Amino acid sequence: MDIGKRLKRVALWKKFTFLGLLCLSVIFLPTYLYWKEVQKNLQFAAKEQQGLPQVQLMLNIIQRTQQHRGLCARYLQDSTMSKHEQRTKAEDLEAAIFAYEVYLDKNPNEQLKAGFAETVNYWHNIHRKVAHKNIDYTQSFEQHTYLINLQLQYLRSLVDYYQLSLDPAADGYFLIEASLMQLPELAEILGQIRGYGTGLLTKGDATFDERAHLKALLLASKSRMDYLDLSIGKAVAAKQNGRINIYENYQATKSQYQNAVDLAENEILAKQAFSLSPNQYYSAFTLGVNSYYGYAHFSIDQLDSILYSRITTLKHQMLALLFYVLCLTLVVAVICIGFVRRLLRQLGGEPYYAAEIVQAITHGDLDCEIETAYPDSLLGKVKIMQQKLKENDRLKSEFVSTVSHELRTPLTAIGGALSLAVGGQLGTMPGSALKLLDIAQKNTARLTELINDLLDIDKLSIGKLELNMSVQPLMPIIDDACLSMTSYAQKYGVHILIGPRFEYTLVNVDARRLRQVLVNFLSNAAKFSHKGDEIVINASVHADKVRIEVVDHGQGIPEEFQDKIFEKFSQVDSSDSRAAGGTGLGLAIAKELIQQMNGTIGFTSAEGVGSCFYVELPLEEANSD
């Protein structure tokens, strides 16, 4: 069965289901692309949020490293300073490092762990030197500064690894740039100003170069501050969802910066003799530096809130999208199911089933069983029509049978009387009377033939024609048919030839009925052949079948008529065919007879070339000739 026929037999609800799925797929494609984009943004924001705790822990480490740097400079420079305070800051830094190492153990990442180990090893090296005072305050300050730069580089690697610097939203990007990049660098410059200024105040004086270096650090801090102002301004430009708090908190932190810068300018750069104690300067500056770290942690918390809000929004969008697709699917399904149910109620069954029923009835099969649960449907009406047609067909068959039987008896008597008159047994008659009696006799014979054909076709249609089947040789049946048609063929001026003989070929047939089929073939061939033509009847054996062909070289069958050749009362609509006579039932009867003898019937024909009618019958036993 080809694909087209298989598709016809697919249930209607399956077809509409497929159509619905096709429609949904058209909707699903852009939905899927949008889903992927939302999912990508969701994963991006989740990864950003994952990096924030590590950034906070790293900022704690940098802050305590800066504090330890300042205390170590004083501790190494001032012999009166207690070792306890330095040790306390070192322990705070160790605690901050340990907290980050615990986090890395809980969230393993070999790349980040290796980079952090480098900063820890460098810190332990400095700590040992400071603890044993194997380093002066200048070297300690420089090595601490180098360590902080390593920590800042590691902080940048954290920002890059978690793609925080690629945040797609403007407010998030500039807040990250300010709090995680610019602010720690500014805090480091302030830490250097604090440590450098504390050292100058402890020493009691400052050279021109030292003042110039301090001034350069102050200018660098102001430059960083300008960039920080710009980034914070862009981060809170929308002033929505609490962004105004970020700006207000930043202004308070900025005032601490200004106080610290004013302190360095007024107490160190503006004076030749210092009056401010190192402890006061260190404490005041520490307040400013710590305020920046406090703001960094505050902005990170705000950033975490922004990312959380973004993730929540994206999840809601995904759920809304799923709900939309689900509702759309249900709507399409309900529409398709409702339409299919309504159509099936109107049809009374599947379309392919209704088409098969209508086709069967169109081809005359009134016995096909129609099953439908809807009496008012199309199939229900067809079933009523089928019953009426069957009833009409029954009445027609009864009428034909009755009329045929009623006509056969008087026609037999008339035919007998005409035969006696034409044969001269009723006395000598004038030639004109004999001519009329001959015409009457021939038409009586034609009427008898028509009645016999009508009775045969009626019996075949209702299955009451009984065949006398028996195993017998095929060639005698062919010879008998040819012999009986010799005089008929001579009337049309044609000759009948028999092809190769298969004397021992046996078939299981009704000899009289097979002869009737062959006679019909020969009769048609004679009527439609040209005068002087030859009609050939061939028998051939193929495997387990025998094929009998009747070949003529007459006018052939028009192509448009070939599909109707085996239908009842079918005749080629031309003057030649009508002149040739015939009831139009012979080939229809032949087809039914051959099928009941388990054979097949067919033909090939070309207009103007001739025709070949054939039957194929199963062999009763293998050919032994």
N, C-alpha and C positions, 0 to 999 in steps of 0.2 A: 504494500500500500504506500503510495507516494505521500509526500509531506502535506500537499493540499488536502487530500482526503483525510489524513490524520487530524489536521486542524479543524476540518468540518465536524469531526466527531468529538472534539473537545467540548465539555459542558459549558453552557453560556456563562454560568457564574464564574468559572475559571477564566474565561476570556475577559470578563469585566474586572476580575481581580487583577489579572495581568495589566489591563489598561489602567486600573487605579494605581498599581505599583509603578507603572511607567510615568504617570503624572507626578506621583510622589518623588520619583527619582529626579525628575526635572527640577522639582522644588528642593530636593535633598542636596543636590550638588552645590548650589550657592550657600545653602544652610551649612553643609559640611565644611566648606571653605571658611565661612564665618566662624563656625565652631572651632576650627583649627587655629584661627587667628586669636580668638578669645582664650583658648587653651594655652597658646604660646605666651600671651600676655600674662595669664594667670601663673604659669610656671616661672616666667621672668620675675614677676613681683614676689612670688614665694621664695625664689632664690635670693633676691635682694633682702627680703626680710630675714632670711636665714643668716646673712652675713652681719647684721646689725649687732647681735650679742658679742661677736668676736671683735668688732670694731670698738665697742665700749670697753671690753677687757683690755684691748691694746692701748686705748687712750689712758686708762688707769695706769698701765705700765709706764707710758711715756711721761705722764704727770709725776709719778713718784721717782722716775729716773732724774727728771729735772730738779725735783726737790732734793734728792740725794746729791746731785752735782753741786748745788749751792751750799749745802751743809758741809760737804767734803772740802770745798774750797776754804771755807771759814775754819774748819777743823784742822786742816793742814797748815793754815796761815796763822791761826791764833792758838798758841800753846795752852792758854788758860781755858779754852772751851772744853766742855765735858764730852767724853767719848760716848756717853749713853745716848745722847740725842742723835748722833750719827748712826749708831747701831740700830736705834729704833726705826730710822728712815730706811736703813738697809733691810730690816725685817719686813717693813711695809712693802718694799719693792719685791722681796722674795715671795711674800704672800700674794701679790698681784700676779707675779709670774706663775706661781703654783696654780692659781685659779684658772689661768689661761691654759696651762698644761692639762688640768683636769678636764676642761672643756674639749680639748683636742683628743683626749683619750675617749671621751664619750661620743665624739663625732670624728672618727679617724679620717685624716687626710694627710697622706705622706708628703705631698708637695708643700703644704703649709707648715707641717711639723718640721721639715728639714730647714726651711727658711727661718723659723722662729728659733731653732736650736743654735743657729749662728749668733743671734743677738744674746742668747742666754750665756753661751760660752764666753763672749766678749765681756759681759757684765761680771761673771765670776772672776775673770782675770783682773778687772779693775778693783773689785771688792777686796780681793786678797791683798793687792798692793796698798789700798787705803787702810785696811785693817792693821797692816804692819808698818805703815808710814814709809813704804818703799818708793814713794812718788811725791813730788812737790805739788803745790796747789795748782800751778799753771798746767802741768802735764795732766793732772786729774781733771781739770776743767776741759782741756782739749779732748782727752779720751772719752769723757762723759758726753761731750758734744758729738763726737764721732759715733758713739753708741746710740745717741738719740736720732742721729741721721739714719743709722741702720734701722732703727725702730720705725721712723717715718717712712722709709722705703718699704718696709714690711707692711705698714699700714696701707700704702698705695697698692701693694700687691693684693691685699685683702679686698680693697675697693674694686680692683680690676677683676679679681677672680669671681667675685659675686656680682659683677657687672653693674655695680651701683652707679658708676660714672656714666652708664648708658641708659639711665632711667628715661623712659619716653615722655613723661609729663614734665612740663617746664618747671612747675613749682618744686617737684621732687628733685629734678636734676640740679637746679641752682641751690637748693637746700643741702643736697649731698656735697656739691662742690664747695659750699661755704663751710659746713660743719665738719666734713671729713677730710678735706684737702687744705683749704686756706687757713682755717682756724687753728689746727695743730701746728702749722708752720709759723703762724703769727705768735702762738703761745710759746714756741721754741725760741723765737727772736726775743720775746719778752723775758723768757727764762735766761737767755744769754745776757740781756741788759741787767737783769737782777743779779746774776752771779758776778758779772764784770764790775757793776757798780758797788756791790758788797765788798769785792776785793779792793777797790780803790779807797772806799771809806775805811776799811780795816788798815790799809797801808798809811792813810792819812794825807796823801797827796796824789796828784795825777800829772803826768807829763803831757806835752802837747799831742804826741802821737796817741796816747791813751785816751785823751779827750776826743780826738778825731775819730778813733775807733768806736767810742761810745756813741758819738754823734751819728756815725754811719749806721750803727745798729738802730738808733731811733728813727732815722730816715727810712730804713728798710721796713721797720714796723709800721710807719705811717703809710708807705706804699701798699703793704699788705692790707692795712686797714681800709684803704680806698677800694681795693678789689673786693674785700669782704662786704663793705657797704653796698656795692653794686649787686653782688650775688644775693644778699639777703633781701634787697629791694625787689629783685626779680622773683625771688621765691615766694614773697607775700604779695605780689602784684594783684592777684585775684581777690585777696582779702576775704576768703571764704573758708568755712569749716575750721575756724579757730586759727587761721594763719596770722591774724592780727596779734595774737598772743606771742607769736615768734618774734614779731617786729618789736613789740613793747619790751619783751625780755632782753632783746638784743640792745636796745637803747640803754637799758640799765647796765648791761655789761660794758657797753662802749664808754659810759661815764667812768667806770672803774679803770678802763684803759687810759683815759685822759688824765685821771688822777695820778696813775703810775708814771706816765710820760712826763707830766709836769714836775713830779718829784725828782726824776732823774735830771731834768733840765735845770731846775731851780737849786737843787742841793749839790749837784756835782759840776755840771757844765758852767753854771753862772757864778760859782764861787771858787776862789783860789784856796781859801782855808775852809775845810769841811767842819760843819758843826753837828751834822746829823750822825747818830750812832749807826754802825753797821746793822745791828739787830732791828732798829726801827725801820731802816730802809728795806731790809730783807722782809720784814713782816708786812709792811705796807705794799711792797711789790708782789709778795706772795698772794695777798688778797686779790690783786688785779689778775694775776695769772690763774689763780684758782677759779675766779669768776668766769674766765674764758672756758676752762674745762667744764665748769658747771653748765655753762650755756651749750657746750658741745654735747653733753649728755642730755640736756633738755631738748635740743634740736633733734637728737637721735630718737628720743622718745616720740617727738612730734612726727618724725619721719616714719617711725614704726606705725603710728596711728594712721598716717596717710596711706601707707602700703596696706595695712589691714582693711581700711575703708575701700581701697581699690580692689583688693582681693574679694571682699564681700560683694562689691558691685558686680565684678566679673562673674562670680558664682551665681548671683541672682540673674544675670543676663543669660548664663548657660541654662539655668533652670527654666527661665521664661521661654527660651528657644525650644527646649525639650517639650514644654507644655504646649507651645504653639504647633510644633510638628505633630505631637500626639493628637491634639484637637483636630488638626487638618486631616490626619490619617483617619480619625473616627468619622469626620464629616464625609470624606470621600468614600469610606467603606459603607456608611449608611446610605448615601446616595446610590452607590452601585448596587448594593443589596436590594434597596427598594425598587430601583428601576428593573433589575433582573426579575424580582418576584412578580412585579406587575406584568412584565413582558411574558413571563412563563405562564401566568394566569390567562393572558390573552391568547397565547399560542396553544396552551394545554399540554406542553411538553418541550423538550429541547428542540431548538431550531433544526438541527440535522435530522432528528427523528420525524418532525413534522414534514420536512422536505422529502424524506424517504417514503413516508406514507402517501403524500400527494403524488409523487413520481410513480409509485407502485399502482395507484388507482388510475393514473393517467395512462399507464401501459396495460390496463385491463385486469390487473390483479385485484379482484374484489374480495378475495378471501384473506387478505392480510389482516392481522389482529391489531386493532387500535386501542391503546391503553392511555387513558387520561383521567385525571381526578377532577377536571373542570368541565362539566357538561356544556356550559355556555361559551367555552373557548372555541378557537378555530378548529382544533382537532375534534372537539365535541360535535361541531357542526358537520365536519367532514365524515365523522362516524355515522351521523344520521343520513348524510348523502350516500354513504357507502351502502347502508342498509336499503335505502330506496333503490339504488342502482342494482343491488343484488336481487331485490324483489322484481324489478323491471326485467332484469336479465333472465330470471326464472320464468316469468310470464312469457317473455319472448321465446325462450327455448321450448316451453310447452306449446306455444302457438305454432312455432316452426315444426315441431315434432308432429303435432296433430294434423296440421295442413299437409305436411309431407306424406304422412301415412294415408290421409284421405285422398290425396292426389295420385299416389302410386298405383292403387288398384284400378281406377278408371283409365289411367295412362297405359297401364299394361294391357288392358282390354283393347284400347284404341290402337296401340302399337301392333298388337297381334292381328287385328282386323285389317290395318293398313298393309301389313306384310303379306297377308293372303291376297289382297286386291292387287298389290304391285307385282306379286309373284304369278298372277294370272289364274289363280285357282278359283276366282269368282267369275270367270268368263273374260272374253275379250273386251277391252275398253279402248276408246279413242285415245290417240297419242296425247292430246291436250289434257285429258282426264288423268292419264298415267303420270304426266309431268306434275300436275297438282298434287296427286297422291304421294309422289316421291318426296316433294317438298314437305308435305304434312308428316310423312314418316320420319324424315331427318329432324324436324323440329320436335317431334315427339321424343326422339332419342335424346336430343339436347335437354329437354325438360326432365326426362328420366335421370340423366346424368346429374343435373342440377339438384334434383330431389335427393339422389343418393349422396351427393356431396354435402348437402345440408344435414342429412341424417348423420353422416359420419362426423362432421364438425360438431354437431350437437352432442353426440355421444362422447366425443373426445373432451369437450369442454366440461362435461359433468362427470367424466371419468367412468363412463359405463361401457366404453368400447373394449371388448375383450379380445386379446390377441391369442392366436394359437401358436405359441412359441415351441420350436423344436430344433434340434441340431440337425443340419442338413447341408449338402454341398451347395456352394454359391453359384457355380456356372450354369446349372439347369435353370435357375431363376432368371439369370441374365438372358439366356437363350430364349426362354419362353416370352420374356418381355419384348425382345427384339422381333421375334416371329410374329407376335400379335400386332406389332406396329409397322410391319413391312408394307401392307397395303395402304395404310394411312400415310406413310412416308412417300409412297409412290404417287399419291394424289398431289403432293406438293413438289414432286420432281426431285426428291433428295434420296440419298442412299445411306443405309445404316451399316457401319462396319464394327466388328468386334475385335478388340485388341488382344494382347497376350492372354492365354488361358491358364487358369489355375484349377485344374480338375479336382484336386484333393483338398481344396480349401473349404473348411467347414465353418458355418456360422450358426448361432442360435437366434433364429428369427421366425416371424410369421411370413411364410413364403408368399401368400396371396397379397399381403399388405406391402411387402418389399417390392413385389412385382408392380403393385399399384403406384408406388413412388417412382420406380424406374420408367414406367409407362408415361407418367406425368412429365418427367424430364425429357423423354424422347418426343412426346407430343409437342411440348413447347419448343424444343429445338427444331422440329420439322416446320412448325408454323412460322418461325421467325428466321428461317434460313433462306438463302437465295436458291432459285431453281438450279439444279445440277450440283449443289454442294454435297459434301459428305458429312455425316454425323458419326462420330467415333465414340464407342463406349469402351472404356478401359478399366481393367481391374489391376490393382497393384498391392503387394503385401509389404507392410512396414512394421517390423518388430511384432507386436501382439495385435495389430490392427490390419484390416483390409480396407482399401479405399476404392470406391467405384465412381468413375467420372463419366459424364456425358458432355462431350465437347462439340460445339457447333461454330460455324464461321458466319453467323448471321449478322444482324444489325446491332446486337449488343444491348445492354441495359443502360439508359441514361443515368448519370452519376447522381442526380437529385432524387431519383426513384429507388436507388439501391437499398436505402435504409428501410424501405417499406415492402420489399419484395416478398417477405414471408407473412405479411399481415393479411387478414381476411378481406376478401373482395378487392384486393389490390391488383390493378392492371395499369400498364403503361398507357398514359393518356395520349394516344396518337391514333391516327386513322388506320394505320397498319395493324395495330394491336386490336383495335375494335373489330376490324374486318376479320381478324384471325379467330375471333370468338373466344369462348371460355368463360367460366364462372368467377374466376378470381379466388377460388377456394383451394385449388389443387396443391399449391406450394405450402399453404397454411396447414392443410391436412398432412402433407408429406413431412413437415417439420415435427408435428405432434407424433406421428407414427414412428419416425426414426428415433426420437427421444425416448419413447416408450420401449423401443428395442435396444436401449442403452447405447445408442449411437449418436453421432453428430452430423449435422447437415450444413452446407455452406455453398458459396459460389464465388467466382471471380469473373469480371466482365469488363470489357472496354468497348465503348460505343464505336460502331463501325468496324470492329475487329471480330467480335464474337463473344461467347460466354462458355463457362465451364461450371456445371453444377455437380456437386459431389456429395457422397455420404461416406462416413467412416464407421465401421462396425467392428466390435471386438472379435478376434479369432477364438474359435472354440478350442482348437489345438493347432500346433505349429504347422506351417505349410510343408508338405512332403514331396512336392513336385520338383 
